[in-house]
């Protein structure tokens, strides 16, 4: 199941650096996850300081 980044994202980029699929990019004010690339590994959620990435 793909992850989605919530509105509490502080745009720090920790998740993008950790994603093995390169599915995360900087969006408008927060990072976004490409659901077609996300494999649901949860690596992004493990490094986010505010818990923004969550399973959809």
Secondary structure, 3 states (H helix, E strand, C coil): CCEEECCCCCCCCHHHHHCCCCCEEECCCCEEECCCCCCCCCHHHHHCCCCCEEEC
